[in-house]
Amino acid sequence: MAKELLKIRNLYASYGEEPVLLDISFDIPEGGIFCIVGESGSGKSTLLKAVLGLDRVLVTGGDILYEGRSLPGMPDREHRKLLGREIGLIPQNPAGSFNPTRRLRAQIRETVESQGMAYSEKAAVEAFGAVGLTNPEKVLSSRPYELSGGMNQRIAIAAALLPEPRLLLCDEATSALDVVTAGAVVDELFSLSRSRNTALLMVTHHLGIAKRMSDRIGIMKDGQLIETGSTEEVLARPREEYTRRLLAAVPRLS
């Protein structure tokens, strides 16, 4: 049985005095893939920010445990050491994570060195190749504005994977991509998770993505997880009317 990596128990969180997360509980084992599906404004991205300790999200109840250690109760310096090296993030807007006019090699070197690691050109080339980027040496010499959105998303994934994190948070990682590119990125994330035993916590509004890659799924509405279970069980036999409405809204070819 896989070892439990992330455990969230009865989590409440707010922005200032405004509650945004209400009694959230779930677990992710090592190498597990958990997708949270919900509409915009349901609290999905806020949950990732709570795990990361970012953006004014105040944990007001419950706990977030990483390998049994409480993240909200951890000293800031110790928490920051985990980010990037143990807990990685693929942002919703990869273009916003890079300086558009600086060469990627310099930016990725700085990112790696800021985490106390030595930059390796060989490792960077291998990471770029692992996410399907051809001619990675040329890509490293490029500037983000010279590349497509799909390529920048793959680069963001490669940069997040370079420290070989044990848990990777994916914030709508395919929302800015066309259908074909999004499918390829999802397949690459799934393959990398399995080959490296990396756990994924992915938030998305797209049920098709959740079905394609996750072991377990949670349906979020108004800051609450209203339904959780194995992906197969939830999508085949949804208990909640809201989940049934989400499934009914998925486009189908006639």
C-alpha positions in Angstrom: 0.0 0.0 0.0 1.4 3.4 -1.0 2.6 5.7 1.8 0.3 8.7 2.5 2.0 11.9 1.4 -0.5 14.7 1.7 -3.4 14.7 4.2 -5.9 17.5 4.4 -8.3 17.3 7.3 -11.4 19.5 8.0 -9.7 22.5 6.4 -11.2 25.9 6.7 -9.6 28.9 5.1 -10.5 32.5 4.3 -9.4 35.7 2.6 -9.4 38.1 5.6 -12.9 37.5 7.1 -14.4 36.0 4.0 -14.6 32.2 4.2 -13.5 30.4 1.0 -12.8 26.8 2.0 -15.2 24.9 4.2 -14.4 21.6 5.8 -12.1 20.1 3.1 -10.7 16.6 3.7 -8.9 14.2 1.4 -5.6 12.2 1.2 -3.0 11.7 -1.6 -0.6 8.8 -1.4 2.8 8.7 -3.0 2.4 8.6 -6.7 -1.3 9.2 -6.5 -3.2 11.6 -8.8 -6.1 13.5 -7.3 -8.2 15.9 -9.5 -10.5 18.6 -8.1 -13.1 19.6 -10.5 -15.3 22.7 -10.2 -16.5 25.9 -11.9 -14.5 29.2 -11.7 -14.8 30.7 -8.2 -15.5 27.4 -6.5 -12.3 27.6 -4.4 -10.0 25.2 -6.4 -7.0 27.5 -6.8 -7.4 28.8 -3.3 -6.9 25.3 -2.0 -3.5 25.1 -3.8 -2.6 28.5 -2.3 -3.4 27.2 1.1 -1.1 24.2 0.6 1.6 26.6 -0.6 1.0 29.1 2.1 0.5 31.9 -0.5 -1.5 34.9 -1.4 -3.2 35.9 1.9 -5.0 32.6 2.3 -5.5 32.2 6.1 -6.1 28.7 7.4 -8.7 29.1 10.2 -9.4 25.5 11.0 -8.3 21.9 10.4 -4.8 21.0 9.1 -2.7 20.3 6.0 -0.2 17.5 6.7 2.8 16.7 4.4 4.4 13.5 5.5 2.7 14.0 8.9 4.1 17.6 9.3 1.6 20.4 9.6 2.3 23.0 6.8 0.3 25.9 8.4 2.1 25.3 11.7 5.5 25.1 10.1 8.0 28.0 10.5 8.1 30.1 7.3 11.8 29.3 6.6 11.2 25.5 6.9 8.0 25.8 4.7 9.9 27.7 2.0 12.5 25.0 1.9 9.8 22.5 0.9 8.5 24.6 -1.9 10.1 23.8 -5.3 12.2 21.0 -3.9 9.5 18.7 -2.3 6.3 20.5 -3.4 6.3 21.9 -7.0 3.8 24.1 -8.8 2.7 24.3 -12.4 1.0 27.7 -12.7 -2.2 28.5 -14.6 -0.4 31.0 -16.7 3.2 29.8 -17.5 3.9 32.9 -19.6 3.5 35.0 -16.5 6.1 32.9 -14.7 8.9 33.9 -17.1 10.5 37.2 -18.1 9.5 37.2 -21.8 12.7 38.9 -22.9 15.3 36.9 -21.0 16.7 33.6 -22.3 15.2 30.5 -20.6 18.5 29.0 -19.7 19.3 32.0 -17.4 15.8 32.0 -15.8 15.8 28.2 -15.1 19.4 28.4 -13.7 18.3 31.1 -11.3 15.2 29.1 -10.3 17.2 26.0 -9.6 20.0 27.9 -7.7 17.4 29.8 -5.6 16.4 26.4 -4.2 19.9 25.7 -3.1 20.6 23.3 -5.9 23.4 23.3 -8.5 22.2 23.9 -12.1 23.0 21.1 -14.5 22.6 21.7 -18.3 22.4 18.0 -18.8 19.5 17.7 -16.3 17.7 20.7 -18.0 18.1 19.1 -21.4 16.8 15.8 -20.2 13.8 17.5 -18.4 12.9 19.4 -21.6 13.1 16.2 -23.6 10.9 14.3 -21.1 8.0 16.7 -21.7 8.3 16.4 -25.5 10.3 19.4 -26.4 12.5 18.7 -29.5 15.9 20.3 -29.8 16.0 21.3 -26.1 19.4 23.1 -26.4 17.8 25.5 -28.8 14.8 26.0 -26.6 17.0 26.8 -23.6 18.6 29.5 -25.7 15.2 31.0 -26.7 13.2 33.7 -25.0 9.6 32.9 -23.9 8.0 35.4 -26.4 9.6 33.4 -29.2 7.8 30.3 -28.3 4.1 29.1 -28.5 1.8 28.8 -25.4 2.1 25.0 -25.6 5.9 25.1 -25.6 5.9 27.6 -22.6 3.5 25.2 -20.7 5.9 22.3 -21.3 8.8 24.4 -20.2 6.9 25.3 -17.0 6.3 21.6 -16.4 10.0 20.8 -17.0 11.1 23.6 -14.6 8.8 22.3 -11.9 10.2 18.7 -12.4 13.9 19.6 -12.3 14.1 19.4 -8.5 12.2 16.1 -8.7 9.5 17.1 -6.3 7.4 14.4 -4.6 4.2 16.4 -4.9 3.3 18.5 -7.9 0.4 21.0 -7.7 -1.2 21.8 -11.1 -3.4 24.9 -11.3 -5.5 24.6 -14.4 -2.3 23.6 -16.2 -4.0 23.1 -19.6 -6.6 26.0 -19.6 -4.7 28.2 -22.0 -4.0 25.4 -24.5 -5.8 24.1 -27.6 -7.4 20.7 -27.3 -4.6 18.7 -29.0 -1.8 20.4 -27.0 -3.8 20.0 -23.8 -4.2 16.3 -24.4 -0.5 15.9 -25.0 0.4 17.8 -21.8 -2.0 15.7 -19.8 -0.5 12.5 -21.2 3.0 13.7 -20.4 2.0 14.6 -16.8 0.5 11.2 -16.3 3.5 9.4 -17.7 5.9 11.5 -15.7 3.9 10.9 -12.5 4.0 7.2 -13.1 7.7 7.0 -14.0 8.9 9.2 -11.1 6.3 8.2 -8.5 5.3 11.9 -8.2 2.0 12.6 -6.6 -0.2 15.1 -8.4 -2.9 17.4 -7.0 -4.6 18.9 -10.1 -7.4 21.4 -10.2 -9.4 21.8 -13.4 -12.9 22.7 -14.6 -12.6 20.0 -17.3 -14.1 16.6 -16.3 -12.5 15.0 -19.4 -9.0 15.8 -18.1 -9.9 14.4 -14.6 -11.3 11.2 -16.2 -8.2 10.8 -18.4 -5.5 10.9 -15.7 -6.8 10.8 -12.1 -7.1 7.9 -9.6 -9.5 9.8 -7.4 -11.6 12.9 -8.0 -13.3 15.5 -5.8 -16.2 17.8 -7.0 -15.9 21.3 -5.5 -18.8 23.8 -5.2 -18.9 27.0 -3.2 -15.7 26.1 -1.2 -16.8 22.6 -0.3 -15.9 19.2 -1.6 -19.4 17.9 -2.1 -18.4 14.5 -3.6 -15.2 12.4 -3.5 -14.2 8.9 -4.5 -12.5 6.9 -7.2 -12.7 8.6 -10.6 -14.5 5.6 -12.1 -17.1 5.5 -9.3 -17.8 9.2 -9.2 -18.2 9.6 -12.9 -20.2 6.4 -13.4 -22.4 6.7 -10.4 -22.5 10.3 -9.2 -24.4 10.8 -6.0 -24.9 14.6 -6.2 -27.2 16.4 -8.5 -24.4 19.0 -9.1 -22.0 16.3 -10.3 -24.7 15.0 -12.6 -25.2 18.5 -14.1 -21.4 18.8 -14.7 -21.4 15.5 -16.5 -24.4 16.4 -18.6 -22.6 19.6 -19.7 -19.6 17.8 -21.1 -19.7 18.1 -24.9 -20.2 14.9 -26.8 -19.9 14.1 -30.5 -23.1 12.8 -32.0 
